[in-house]
Structures are given as C-alpha cells and as structure tokens.
Amino acid sequence: MSEPEAQDRHDEGSWARPVQGATVLVTGANRGLGRVLTRALSEAGAAKVYGAARDAASIVEPGIVPVELDVTDPASVARAAEHCSDVSILVNNAGISSSTGATGAVEAARLDMEVNYFGTMSMSSAFAPVLARNGGGALVDVLSVLSWYALPAASAYCASKAAAWSLTNSLRVELLAQRTLVVGVHVGFMDTDMAAGVDAPKLAPELVAEQIVRALDEGRSEVLADELSVSVRAGLSAGVEALYPGVAP
C-alpha cells in the first residue's frame, strides 16, 4: 500500500489554504521534528512561522518568530493565542516520554498525559476560534505509531498518544463546520533526542516534515510517515493476538 493510498483526503471544497502565504505556529519548535518542520514550512512559502517553546531563547532557526509557551499552563496558552492571532495553521508537536511502564509511577505517567494529551487539547481549544476567524485553516497533531501499539517500556507515552489520537478524531468532527482541516501524523521512531536510546531503524525528521507539508498542501487528513505506521494501522482489525503474539485471545 502506498502512502497516499493509506490516507484520507479532505473534501477539496473545504480546503483552500495551502502552506504558501500561511501563518503557522509550531509547538515544541526548539529541537527535533519541531525545529525541522519550522524550516520546512518556511521554505514551502509560509508567510510567517512562529516557533514555540518554554524558553523562547531556544528558538534559533533563522527567520522563525520565537514564542514563549508552556502547553501545560492555561495562562501561557491563552497568551499565545492572543499574541498569535494571525495563525491559520497550528501544529501540535510538543511532546514528552517519561519512559514509564504500565505498573510504573503514576505521577511520572501523569506528565506524559499533561503534555501529550491535555496540552494538545488546550492548544486546540484556544486556537480553534483563531483558525475560524482566519478562514478555517488547518490543525496538525503529531501523534505516533504508538497511538495504536503498546510498547511496555513506554506505556504511559503510548496511552497519552492513544488519547491524543482519539482527540484528533473528535477535532475532525467538531471543526468540520468551520472548515478546518485536521491532520493526524503517525510515525515510528525518528532520529531525534527522544529516540536516542532506541536501537531500531529511525526516520529522518526532514522526511516527516516533508510529508506534513505535502499533506497540508494536498488537503489530506492523515500522514502515515513510514511503513511501520502503515503496517500497524492495517493490522488493527486483526485482533489482539495478531498485534501481540503470545497474548491469549
């Protein structure tokens, strides 16, 4: 199955705001995919790209407008929505992994949920009216193949990304009336700091950023960035025993 065949296409009549000339806000933009994505969006013709991080001084990509933002702080999110009132594309990229297992410390796991789920929800809620005022635009949620698959050593991260995937689906429905394209991005391991200790094939973040930009310009609502994501998504209907061999049905 090719990547475009694995993805849904948004109603072409409701999406007429490609990256060219857009104003974009990317969270978690100081490193990894976030930093690479700010550059890719700028090179693709975005008129303005805000790069958000808890420390605005850590945004060093040339031409990117730094924004101080903590996605877990409602007051910080509200300030960002007021300051960046010209945004037409929001990218919820900020994320963490506490590497907490299913029987690990609840307080450690709670941080994954605060950033990856509640942070995404907070940003989406604050910026949905901004996107509506600016013509609908688009909202991109950077998810994971682990939205669909449990990795025991990082079950808190998996749970938070599964919750974020469910949120993304709800946003697709809720924001349809205001003509906002909602894009869910699923990818396995990327060559970033978060996956530095993982001994497995890793995708270059530049390739993921390229696919996100293309999906926005083509009005597609899902990005399956690698074969692992395509395979796991296709296997969801096969049942528990197919995804987790050795687990009793």
N, C-alpha and C positions, 0 to 999 in steps of 0.2 A: 504494500500500500504506500503510495507516495504521500509526502507531507501535505500537499494541498487537498488530496482526497480524504485525508483524515480529519479535516477541519470543516466547521460550519461556516457558511457565508452569510453575512448580514444582508438584510434586504437592501439592495443597491439604492433604492429610492430614499432611504432614510439616512444614508451616509454620504455626505458630500464635503467632508472636511479632512482631506489628506494632510500629511505632515507639512507639506510645503506651505509656509506662511503661518503655521500654527504657533501658539504659545503653550509650552509644555512645562509641567512640574514633575520631577523625578525624585522620589524619596530614596534615602539610603544611597545618595549620589557621590559619596566621598571615596568609594572604592568598589572593586569587583564589577559586577554587571551594571550597577547604577552609574558608575563613572563612565564606563564604556558606552552605555546607552545614551548619556547626555551628549557625548561626542557624535554618535551615530545620528541622533535626531538633528543636531545642528548641521551636520554635513548633508543631511537629507533635505535641508531647506527650511527648518523651523525658524520662525522669525525671532523667537526668544525661548531660551531654555533655562528654567530655574533648577538649580541643584540643591536639594535639601538634605541637611544632616544636623545632628545635635550640636555639632561645632561647625558653624558656618565657615570658619577659617580653614577647615579641612577640605573645602571645595576648591580645588586648584586647577581644574580643567579650564584651559583658555576659552574666554567668551561665554562661560556659564555664569549665571547670576546666582550668587550664594544666598541661601535662605536658612536661617536657624529654625530647626524643627525637631521636636520630640513627639513622635506619633502616639506615645502613651500618655501625653499631657494634653487634656482637652483645651486648656487655655492657649497652649502653643499651637495646636491645630487651628483654633479659631483665629489666632493672629495671622497664620499663614494664609488662610482662606481670605482674610480681609486684605492682606498685603498683595496677594497674587490673584486679584480679582479678574485678571485678563486671561486666565488659563482656559484653554479649550481641550487640552489633553492632560489627564492625570495618570501618572504611573506609580502604582503602589508597589514599590520594590523593596522597601526596608524590611529586613527580616533577621532573625537570630536562631541559633540552635543551642540549647543548653546541654545537649547530649544526655538527656535523661531518659531512662528506660521506663517501662510501664509500672514497675514496682519501685521506682526511684523516689526522690524527694518531691513532694507535691509543690512546695514553694519554688523549686527550680523550674518545674514544668509550667508553673503559672506564668513565668516570664515569657516563655515561648508563645503562650496564648495571648498575653497582653500585647506583644508586638505584632505577631503574625496574623492574628485574627482581630482582636479589638482595635489595634492600630489601623488595620486596613478598613475596618468598619467606620472608625472615627473619621478618617480622611475622606472616605467615600460619602459619608453623610454630610460633612462640611462642604465638600466641593460639588456635590450633585447640583445644588442651586446655581453655583458659579457656572458649571457646564451648561445648564439650561439657559441661563441668561446670554451665554456666548454661542448659542445655536445648537447645543446638544453635545457636540464634540465626542470625546472618547475617554474611557476609563480602562486602564490596563492593570490587571492583578498578576503579579509574578508569583506563580504557585510552584508546583513541583510534581514530579512523578510520584513522590511520597504522599501526595494528596490521595493516592489510590492504593498505595502499597505500604505495609508496615515493615519498618526496619527496627528490630528490637532495641538496638543501642541508641536509637533516637526517636522513641515512640512519642515523646512529647512534641517534638517537631512535626512528626507525621500527623498527629491528632490536630495540631494547630493549622496545618496546611489543608487537611481534610475539611476542617471547619471553614477555612478561607475559600475553598472550592465551592462549598455549599453557599456561602455568602455571595460569591461571584455569580452563581446561577440565579440567586434571588435578585441581585442587582440587574441582571439581564432583563428580568421580567419587570421590575419596578421602574427602571429607567427607559424602557422602550417608548413610553408615551412622550418623553421629552427628546426623543431621537438621539439618545446617547448610545454609541457602540461600546459594548463591554467585552473586553478581550481577556481570556484566561490563558496564561502561559505555563506550559508544563515542560519541565526539563529534568534530566537525571543529574549526574554530577557535572558541575562546571569547574573549570580551572581557576578558582578563586580562593580567598583565605578560608572561607567556611569549609571547603572540602580539602584543605591542605593535607589533612591526615588520612585521607581516603585512598586506598590502594585499588583503584579501578580506573577504567578509561574515563577521561574528562573532556567535555566540550569547551572549546574556547568561547569566552563570553562575547567576543566580537561576532561570532556566528549566531548566537542567540539574539543579540541586539539587531542584527541584520534582519532576522526573521520577524521580530516585533515590528520594526519599521515597515516591512513589506506587508504584514497583516493589517496594519493601520491604513496604509495607502490602498489596499485592496478591499477593505471593509470586512475582514474575516474575524470571527468571534473566538477562535481558538488557535493556539500555536502549540503544536507537538514538536518540540525542537530537536528531538533525537529519536533514533529507532527504539530505544528503551521505552520512551513515553508512548510511542505508537503501539508497541507490543503489549505493555501493561494495560493501556486503555482498552485494547481489543480483547484482552483476557478477562475483563471484569465480569462478563456474562458466563464465564466458565465455571464459576463456583469457588468456594473457599479452598477445596482440596487441590484445584489446579494452580492457584496462586501460591499456596503454602503446602507443598508436598509433605506428607507425613502427618498433617493435621487431619483428624477424623472428620468426615462429613457430618 
